[in-house]
């Protein structure tokens, strides 16, 4: 129930543990935080709707698979 770690419009990148990291290696923009219900019983399971750079469709990724760059 806590606030999303990444706000809408934030540029995020996949962690090395992300199962779909090849879909957005160049980064993605957060379209909606908490877009879908939580399905995993783990820390960082909040799901985000992301729009990968250069892609026409969005993908759903869990918060634990995302990071930002400095």
Secondary structure, 3 states (H helix, E strand, C coil): CCCCCCCCCCEEEECCCCCCHHHCCCCEEEEEECCCCCCCCCCCCCEEEEEECCCCCEEEEEHHHEECCC
